[in-house]
Amino acid sequence: MKKISMHKKTLSIAVAAGSLLLVPDYSLAQGAVLEEVLVTATRRSESILDIPYNISAVSGASLEAAQITDQAELLRSVAGVGVIDRGHRNSGTVNTIRIRGLNVDSSIVGDFATASAPTVSTYVNDTPVFANFVLKDLERVEVLRGPQGTLYGSGSLAGTVRYIMRKPEFEEVTGKVAASLSHTEGSSGLNWTTDATLNIPFSDTVALRVLAGRNDEAGITDYPNVYVLDSTGVPVAPNGVLADDAVYKRVNDADDVDIRFARAALRFQPNDRIDATLSHHWQSDDVGARRGTTDGTNGNGVPYNDYELGAVQLEPSSRDINLTSLEADIDLGFATLTSSTSHYDHSGEGASENTGFYAQLGWLAAFYYNYPRPMARAERTYDDEAFIQELRLVSSTDGPVDYLVGLYYQDQTVESGQDSFLLGFKNWADAAFGPGVVIDDQDFLYRRTEDFRDASAYGELTWHITDSVHLTGGVRYFDNKSDIDTFQQISFYDGFRPSAAAAFSQSDSDALFKVNLAWDMNDDTLVYGTVSEGYRRGGANAVPTVGLFAEDPAWQLYDADTVVNYELGVKGSRGQHTYTAALFYVDWDKVQLNSATTNWAFFAVQNGDEAASQGLELELRGPLATGLDYSLGYAYVDAELTGDLVSADPAVTTPVATDGTRLPGAPEHSFNMSLDYSRQLSSGMDWFTRLDAYYQSSSENSISSSPRFARTLDGFQLWNIVSSIRTAHWDLSLFAKNIFNEEGVTGVYKEEYMGSDASQNYLGNGAKDVISRPRTVGLAATYRF
C-alpha cells in the first residue's frame, strides 16, 4: 500500500516544514540534497511532511549552530508559539509556553507552583515533565500545535513540545568540547559556558554517551536600595529600633546565574529487534535575583534607571531536577512494542519581595502600625515527584490499516508551600509594646500536597482508503484521581494565630476523540482536516468551609476544562521550497484560572465559562540563491473569552473578566524569519552566517480588568546574528543576540500591585517589567574529535 510520499522531493534547506534551520551543511552551495527529517510525534517514525497536522521540528544541530541553549529563544523561532520570558529565575516552576493563545493566567504567574496543569505539555523523550533543561545534545525538538489528547493525554490542551535527546552510537568513539564567552548590556561582568560530550561504544551492542557542562551568566539587574541586614537577617536600625531611618546598599548585577548539568545514557542493542536506553538527567540552577526593571520612582521620588529594580531585598531562586528513564523498543515483526519507564524528582525554592504588595493593600498601616523598615518576604518551595509507565504497540506491516494502541500510568506527588515573614516586626513590637505581644516574624504559612494518579488506554487507527486518501480515528479513555491536603496559618500575635487544615478528593473518567482526513493530492501536496479534543484534569482546592477560615463550598472543587479543535491545513513543496498553512478554530469550555479564594486568599483554581481561539499559521522556506536560504513564519491568533468569567464564590457578583476580553500573553500577530548564507572558503574550511528576527504585536498582561493587573504590553522585535567558520574539527562563531537591545516586555508587576508608598514607610518599589535578555555579544568555539 502506498503511503503519503511528498518528502521524496524535499530538497536542500527545505528539510523540515516549520523547522528552525538545519545545521549548516556547507555542501549546500553545490546544491546537494539533504535527507528528510523524521519525527516520532505520531509515535511512529515519519517524514514531517507526511504528518497530517501542523507540526514543526528543530534539529539539535541547528540549535548548536545558532548558539541557542534556552527555551524562550527556541520557541520564538517557531511560528505561532510564544513564551513569557522571565529569564532563569524560577524557570522550571511554571510552564509559560503559549500555543494558539490558550491561556487565561496572568503573565506574571511564575513565582509559585500552580495547582492546575499547564495548557501545553512538555516531554523529555517519552517522559511528561516540565524540566526546562539546558538545550544541549538534542537530536531535535518537536512542536505539536493544537490539542494532543488522544496520544499525550491531560495537559496537552493547546499542544505538546517534545525534547528528543541524542542516543549513544555504536560506530566509533566521538566527542566534542564547547565553550563561549560573552557580554550582556547592563552587566559589568562576562558570561561563560563550557560543556563536553563523549560517545563511547564498548562493543557493537553497548554504547555510552555522557554530557556535562556549566553556564555562568553575569547579572544585569542592579538593586539600588537593598536593606543592609544585621546578623539575624533583619534591616539594620542605626538609631534604634523605634527610629524611622534605615541603611541601604546597592547590589549591582544581582541576577547572576549558575547552571550545572549532566546527562548519561547507556544503550543496549543485542540484536536487530531490541534497542534499549537507560538514561539519567541532572540539572541544578542557582539564580541570584530577578531579571527586570522598575519603571517608576522610589519613595523619595527618585526615578529608577534602566536595569534597576526597586525591591528592598534580593529575590534569589534555586532548583534541582533528576530524571531517570528506561526506554526500550522491541520489534515483533508485525509491530513494535515500546516500553517507557521513568521517575523524576524536581524541587525548587525562591524568595520574593512582597513589601509593595502589603503597602498597596494598605496592610502595613491597617495591621502593622506602619512599623519602620518594612520588609515582607515570601519564601516559596515546590517538589514534584512522579513515576510513569507507558506501553504501546505500533503496527509495522504494510496494508490498508495502521494501528497504535497503548497503556499509560502516572503516579505523581506535588508539594508546594509558602512561608511569609515581616522581618524586623517582632523586634519593633517588643520595643513598642513589650515582649510577648508578637511571637515571631512569620505572618503566613501555607502547605499543599496533591497525590495524583492517572490510568489511561489509548489508540489510533488509520485506514488507507485509497493510495491518496487516509482516514484516522483516535480515542483515549482515562481514569484519574486526586487527593489534596492543605494547611494554612496566619498572624504572629500571641493569642491570635489561627490555623486550618482541609482535605478533599476528586476523580474523573472520560474519553477523548480525534478524527483526521488526509488527501495526498500529488507527491508534493497534502491537504488535511482534523477535529480533535483536548482535556486538562480538574481537581480539589481543599479549602475549609467552617471556622475562621471558612470559604464558600463552591471553592472546594474545580472541573476539568476541555477544548474541541477544528483545523484545515495544506503542506507540501514546490521545487526547492516547502510550505505549511493551517486554519484553526478552538472552542474552550470551563476555562481554568489560577486564582485565590475570596476570604482568606487560599491558592485555588476556579472555572470560567467559555473562550475561543481562531487563526492562521503559515510557514515557508527554501533557497533564494546559491548558498542563500530563507525561512518565514507568521501566525494570526484571535483568542478571547466568549462568556463572562465570574468568581467561584456566588457572593461575588462582579465578573473577573467579561465576554470579549482578550486572553493574556497571546499576541494577535507574530512573525519570525531567518536568512542563512553558506560558502566554501577553501578546501576544508567553510563560512556560515545566519540572521534571524522575531516580532510580536501587543499582548495583555492579565485577563482581569482591575487596575492592579490590567495593562496592554507593547509589541516588540528581536534580531540575532551568528557567523561561523568551520573546519573538520573546529567551529569558531561570533554571535550577537537582541542586536537592537529591545526590552521585549512579556509581563508586568504594576505600581498598583507592588509599588512604593512612603506614607507606610516603604521607600523601595516592587513594581517591575519582565524583560528579555538585553543585547549579548560573544564568541563561541567547538572542538570535535
N, C-alpha and C positions, 0 to 999 in steps of 0.2 A: 504494500500500500504506500503510495506517495505521500510524503509529509510536506508541510509548508517549506519552501526551499529558497526564499528570497535571498538568504545570506550567501548563496553561491556567487552573487555578483558584488558583494561588498568589497570595496577597493580602498587602498591606501589608508589615509587617516580616518576614513568613514567606517570605522570598525564597530562602533557601538552607538547606535542612535540613542542620544541622551547621555552619553558619557562625557566626562570632563575633557581630557585629551589623553592620547596614548603616550606611553613612554616614547621619547624621541627616537625614532628609528632612522638613522642617518642615511639609509639607502633610499629614503623617500624621494630624494632628488632625482633618482634614476627611475622613479615610477613603480617601485616594487609593490606587489600585492601582499597585504598582511593577512594573517589568519583571522577567521571570525572570532568574535568574543562569545564564549559560552558562559551562561549563568545557570544557577540552580534555584532560582526563586520559585519555580513551579514544582520543586522537589525532584526534578529530573534535569539532566544537562541538556540545554537547548541554546540555539543561537538567539541572541537578544532580539533580533528582527523577526523571529518566529513566534514570539510570545504575544498573544492577542490582548494585551492591556498595556498601559503606559508605565514603562519601567526604564530606569537609567542605570548604567553601570560605569563605575570609575575604577580604572585599573590601579593597583598599588604602585606600579612603576610610574604612572603619571603623577601620583601624589608625591613620590620622591623627586621626580624631575621638576615639579612646580614648588618644591620646598613647603608642602602643606603637611602639617602634623596635628592640626586641631579641627574639631568637628564643625565649628562655625564657618571657617573658610571653605571647607569641603562642601557643605550644604549650600552655601551661597553660589556655588558653581553648577548647581542642578536646577533646572527651570521649575519654578513653582514651589520650591522648598525654601523655607526660611527658618531662622532660629533667633531666639533672644540671646544676644552675645554679652554675657556678664564676665567674660574672662575666666580665669581658672578658679576663682573663689566659689566654693560650693558647686563646682561644675558638675559633680556627679550626684547632686542632691535631687534636682528636679529636671526632668526631660522637657526641654523647651522647643523641640522640633515642631514646626507648623507645616502641615501639608493640606492643601485645599482649604485653608482658613478655618479648620475645625478646632476652635479653641474659644473658651469663654473666660478663662482665668486671666487675671491682671498680668501685665508684662513684668511686674516686679515680684511675683510669687517665685521664690527661689531660695530663701534663707532656711526654709524648713521643709521636711519631707511631707508632701501632701497625702491625704488619705485616699484620694481617687487615683486610679491608674492613669497614665498619660494617654493621649489620643493617638500617638504614634508609637508602635512597639519597636524595640531595637534588639538585635540578635548578634551575638558573637559566635560565629559558626552556627550551630543549632541550639545555642543556649539563649533563652529570652532574658536579657538583663540589660539595664541601662548602666553601663560602666564608664563610658566616655574615656576609653583608653587613649593614650598617645597613638597616633596613626603611624605605626611603623611595622614593616614586614608584612604588609597585607597583600593578598592575591588580588582582591577587588572589594569594592563596596557596591551593594545593590540597593537601589531606592525604588520601592514599590508604591505607586500612588493609588489612593483610594482604599476602601476597606478590604482587609485580607482575612475576614473572619473564618472562612472555611479551613484554610491551611494554617493560619497563625493565631486564631483564637482571640480571647479577650485582650483588649488594649490595642488592637490593630484597627481602630475605628477610622482613622484617616489614612493609614498606610503603615509601611514597615521599612526599616533600614537594617540591612544585614552587612556585618563586617566579616569577610571571609579571610582567614589567615592563611599564609603560605604553609604548605606541608613540607616535611623533610623529603629530600630527594635521594635516590639510591645511586646515582651515576658516579659522583666524584665529590671530593672534599672541596667546598667552596666557602667563601666568606667575604665580608666587607667591613670596613671601618669608616664611619662618617662623623664629621664634626662641622660645626658652624659657629661663627662669631658675628654678632650684630649689635646695632644700637637703635633704641626706640626714642622717638621725640619725647622730650619732657623728662628723660632719665639722665642721671649723672653717671650711670654705670653701663656695663656691657652685658648682653645676653650671650650665653654659650650653650651648645648642646653637643653631646657625643653619644654614640651608640655603636655597638658591634654585633654582627650576626655571623654565626658559624654553622655550616651544614656538614655533618659527619656521617657518611654511610659506613656502618660496621660490616655490612655484608650486602648481598643482593636482596635481602629481605628485611633488614633492620637499619633504620637511619634515625639520627638525632639532629634536631635543629634548635639552636639556642639564640636568644636575643637579650641584650642588656643595655641599658642606657640611662642617661640623665639629662634633663633640661633645667637650666638655671637662668631665670629671667630677672634682670634688674627691674625694680619697680619704677613706675612713672608718676604715681599719685602722691602728692605731699599733703600731710595733715598739719596745718599751721597752728592749731590751737588744741593740742592734746594736753590733758591734765598731767602734771607731774604727780606721781603716786608715792606714798610712803611705803614702809616695809610691809604693811598689812594690805596693800593694794587699794587704798582709798586716797582721794585727792588730798594733797598737802594743804594744810591750813596755816599759813605763815604767821598770822596774828591771832591764833586761837580758833577753836572750833566754832565759836559763835560769830566770829567776824565774817564779813561777806566776801573778802578777797580770796583769790586763788593763784596758783602758779601754773603757767602754761609752758609748753615747749613745742618746738617744731620738729616733726619727723618727716624727712624727705625720702622719696622713693619707697614708701611704706609697703606697697603691694608687690613685694618681691615674691618669686615663685620658685620652688624647688620640687621637681618631679623626678622620681626614680622608678624605673620599670624594668621588668624582666619577663621572659617567656621561654618555656622549654617544651618541646614536642617530640615524642618518641613514636615513630611509625613502624608498623609491623605488617609486612605483606608476604606471607609464607607461600602464596601461590596466586594465580590469576583471579581467583574467586574471592579472596578475603583481603581487605585493606582496613587496618585499624590504626587509630592515632590517639595516644594518651597525651594530654597537654595540660600545662598549668600556666596561668597568667597572674602576674602580681604587679600592683602599682601603688605608690604612696605619694600623696601630694601634701605639701605644706605651703600655705599662702599667707603672706604677712598682713594683708589688709584688702580692702575693697578697691577695685579699679573704677574710677568715676570722677566727676567734677561737680562742685556745688555752684549753681548759677544763682547767686544771691549774696547776702551780706551776713556778717556775724552780728551778735547782739549789740555791738557798738556802732553798727552801720558801715563797717569797712567791707568792701566787696572782695570776694574771693577771685583769684586769678585762674587761668587755665590749669587743669590738672591739680587743683587744690580741692580738698574735701573737708567740710567743716565739722566733722564729728569730733567730740571731745575725748575719744578713745579709739584705739586701733580696733580693727574688725577682722581678726585672723580666722582661718579655717584650715582643716586638715582632713584627710580621709585615707583609708586603706581598702584595697579590694584584692581578694584571692578567688580565682575561678579555676576549678579543675574539671576536666571533661574527658570522657572516653567515647569516641565516635567510631563506629565500625560499619563498613559496607560489605555485604555478603551476596555474591552473585549466585542466584539459584537457577540460572538459566532462563526460566520463563519470567523472572522478576528479580529485583534487587531488594534485599532486606537491609534496612538501615536501623541501627540502634544508636541512640544518643543518651548518655548518662552524664549528668553534671551536677555539681554543687558549687555554690558561691557564697561568700560572706563579704558584704560591702558595708562598711561603717564609716561614720564621719562626725565631725563636730565643727561648729562655727559660732563666733561671738558677734553680736550686732549691737550697734548704738541705738538705744531706744529712748534716749532722753527727749529728743524732739517729739516723739510720739506722745509721751506723757505731757509735755508742755502744750502741744496743740489741742489736746483734750481737756486742758485745764486741771489735770490731776495734781500737778506739783503744788498748786495753790489750794485746791479743794481738799486734798487728803494728806499732804506732806508739808504744810505750813511754809511753803516757799523756802525750804531749807537751803542754805548756801552750797555752792559747788555740786549741784545735782548731777548724778551720773547713773543713769539707768542702763543696765547691761543685760542682754538676753543671751544665754548660753544654750544652744540647741544641739541635740545629738540625734543620730539615727543609726539603726543597724538592720540591714536587710539580708536575710539568710534563706536560701532555698535549695531544695533538691528537686531535680527534674528528670523524668524518664520519658523518652519518646521512642516508639517503634513504628516503622512504616514500611509498606510493601509497594514497590513501584514496578509496573509491568515493563518488560523489555523486549517482547517479541513483536514483530510486525503483524498487523491485522487491522480489521475495521474498528477495533475498540482498544483504547488505552485506559488503564485504571491506576488509581492510587488509593490506598487505604492506610489508616494509621490510628494508633492509640497514644494518648498523651496523659501524663500525670505530673502534677506540681504540688509540692508541699512547701509553703512559704511562711516565714515569721518575720514581721516587720515591727520593730520597736522604735518609738520616737519620743522625745522628751524636750522640755524647756524648763530652765531654771532662770528666773529673773531676779535681779538684785538692784536695790537703790544703794549703791556703795557709799558709805560715809554717813548714812542716815542714823544708824544706831549711835555712833559717836556724838553726833549733833544732838540727838534726842536725850542721851544720857546727860549731856551738859545743860540742855534746855529744861528738861522735865524731871531729871533724876534717874538713876539706874533702875532698870526693871520694867519700864514702860514699853520698851521695844526689845524684842527677843534677839533679833539679828537683822541683817540687811536683806534677807530673801523675802520678797513680797509675792512671789508666784512660783508654783511648782506644777508641772503637768507631765503625765506619763500616759502613753498609749501603746498597747500591744495588740497586734492582729495576727491571728493564725488563719491562713487561707489555704484551701485545698481545692484543686480543680482536676476532675477526671473527664476526659473527652474522647470521643471516637469521631473520625472524620474520613471523608473520601471524596474523590473526584473521578468522573467517568467521561472520557472523550470519545465521541462517535464520529469517525471519519465518513461522513455521509457519501461524499464523492472524493476524488483526488483533491478538490479545491474547497470543499465546504466541510467545516468541522464544528460540532456542537458539544459543548462541555457543560456538565451539571455537577454541582458540588453541594455537600451538606456536612455540617458539623453539629454533633449533639454533645452538650456539655452538662455537667452537674457539678456545682461548686458550693462551698460553704465557708463562711467567715465567722470566727469567734473573736470578739473585740472586748478588751477591758480598758477602762480609763480611770485615772485618778487625778484629782485637782485639789490644790490647796492655795489659799490666798492669805495675805496680810502677815505682818510681823509684830502686831500689837499683842501684848500679854492679855490673855482673856478673850481675845478675838482672833482666832486663827482657824477658821472653819475649813473642813476638807470634805470631799465627796468622792465616792467610787461608784462605778457603774459597769455592768457587763451586759452584752447583748449578742445574739447570734442571728445570722441571716443566711438563707440558702436560696439557690435558684437553679433551674434547669430549663433548657430550651434547645431549639435547633436553629441554625443559620443556613441560608441557602445562597447559591450562586448559579447563574446561567450565563453562558457566553457562546456567541455565534461568530465564527470567523470565516471569512471568504478570501481565499488566495486568488485574487483577480488574475495575476500572472506571476512569473518568477520574481518580479520586482515590487509587487504591491500587495499589501494585506489590509483588508477592511474588517473591522470587528465591532460588535456591540456587546455590552455587559450590563447585567443587573446583579448587584451583589449586596449582601448585608454585612454590617459590622456591629460589634457588640462590645460594651465595656461593663464589667461587672458592677453590681450595686454593693451595698454594704450597710454597716451599722455605725452610727456615731457614738453609741453607748453613753448618752448623757443622762444624768439623774432627772427624775420627774417629781421628786418630793424633797422637802427640806429647803435649806437656804439656797442651794444651788439649782433649784428646780427650773427646768425648761419645759416648754410645751412638748408633749409626747410626739408631736409631728416631726421633731428633730431626730428621733431615735433611728429611723431607717431612711436610706435613700435607695432609689431604684436604679437598675441598670439603665444606661442610655444606649440608644441604637440608631443606626443610620441605614438608609437604603440609597445606594449609589447607582446612577444611570450614566452610562458612558458610551460614546461613539467615537471611534478613532480610525486613523489610517496611518500606516507606516510603510516605508519602503525605500527604494533607491532609484535615482535617475543618473545614469552614468556613474560618475565617481562621487555623487552627492547622496547623502541619506537624509531622511526627514521623518518626523513624527508629529502628528496633530491629533489632539483629543479634546472633545467637548464633554463636559460633565455637569451633572446636577445631583446634589446630595441633600437628602431630606433627613434632618437630625431631630430625634424625638427624646424628650425628657433630659435635656442637656444637664450635665453635672457641673456644678460650680463649687470650687473650694472656698468656704466661707467661714463664718463664726456664728455661734448661737446668739440670740438676742440679749439674754440677761447677763450671762457670765462669760461670754466670748470663748466657749469651748471651740477648738478647731473642729469644723464639721463640714460635711458635703451636703448640698441641697440640690434638688432637681428643679430645673426651669421647665418651660413649656417646649417650644419648638424653635429650630433655627434651620437655615438653608444656605447652601453654598453652591454657586454655579460659576462656570467659567470656561476658559480655553487655555490649553497648554501646547506650545509649539517648540520644536527643536529642528535645527538644520545644521548640517556640517558637510565639509568637503574641501577640495583644493581650489585656490584662486589662481595659482600659477605654479611653476616648477619650484618645489620646496616651500611653498607658502600655502597654509591651510587655515580654515576658519571654523568657528563653532558659534552658533547663535541659539539662544533660548529666550522665550517670552512666556509669561503667564498672566492671565487676567482672572482675578478672583473677586467675586461679589458675594461676601459672606455676612449675613445679618440675622438677627432674631426675627422670627415670624410669629411671635406671640410675646406677651409681657412676661418678664422673669420676675416672679414675686417671691417674697420670703417664705421659707418653710413654716415660720411662725404665723398662724392665722390671725394673730392680733396685729400684725404689721400689714397695713393696707397699701402703703406706698410701694410701687414696684421698684425692685433693684435696678431694672432696665426695662425699657419699653419696646414694643414691636417696631422693627425697622432699625434698631441700634446696630451699628457695625460691630462685628466681632473683633476683639483686640488682638494686636500682634499680627494682623493679616493685611499687608498692603494690597491695594487693588491692582497695581501693576508692578511687575518685577521683570528685570531683563538681565541676562548675562551673555557675555561674548568672550571669545579668545581668538587671537591670531598667533599662529605658530610658524616660525621660519627655521628651516634646517638647511645646512650647506656643508659639503665636504671641503675642508680647508686644504688637506694634503692627505697622502696615504697614511691611514692610521689616526687621523685627527679630524674631528667634526665639530661644527658650531651649531647650537640650537638656541633660539630666543622665543620667548612666549610673553605676550601681553594679554592680560585679561581684565575684565571690568564687570562690576555688578551694580545694578541700580534698583532701588525700590521706592515706590511712591509713599505718600504719608500713611501712617497707621495710627491706631488708637491705643492709648496706654491701658485703658480699663473699660470694661463694659458698663461700669457704674457711671451715673450722671452726677455723682457727688463731687463738689469742687476739691475734695481731698484727693481724688484719684483721676478724674477725667482730664485728659489732655490729648490733643492731636499732635503726634510726633511728625516732624518734618521728614520728607523723603531725603535720600542721600545716595551717593555713588562712591564706590571704592575701586581703585585701579591698582594693579600689581604688575610687576615685570620681573622676569628671571632670564638670565643669559648664561649659557654654559658652554664650556669647551670639554670635549670628551675624547679620551684615548681608550685603548684596550683595557687599561686597568684604572685610569684616573678620571674623575669628573671634578671640574672646578667651576663653581657657579657664583655669580654676582646677582643679588636679588634686592628688590625694593617692594615692600608691602604698604598699601594705603599711601600711594605716591603723593596725593594732594592733601593728605592729612585731614580727612573728614572725621568729624566726631562720630557719625554713624549711630545716633542715639536710638536704642530699641526699648528703653524703659525709663521711667522717671518716678522718683520718690519726691512728691511735690512739697512746697513750703507749707501748704495747709495740712499736710500729713506728718511732716518731720521737721518743720522749720524752727528757727530761733524764736526766743521770747525772753527779752531782758527783764520784763516785769516778774518773771518766775525764776530769775537768776540763771537761766540757760542762755549763755552767751555764745555757744557754738551754733552749728546749723547742720541738722541731719538730712536735709534735702540733698538730692544728688541725681545727676543724669548718668545712666548706664551707657558708657561709650565703647565704641570699637577700639581695638588696639591702634594707637597712633602710628604715624609713619615709622617704618622699621627698615633699615638698610643693613645688609650683611653680606658675608662671604661664606660659602659652604664648600667642603671638599669631601670626596668619597674615594676610597681605595678598594678595589675589588681583586680578589685572588681566587 
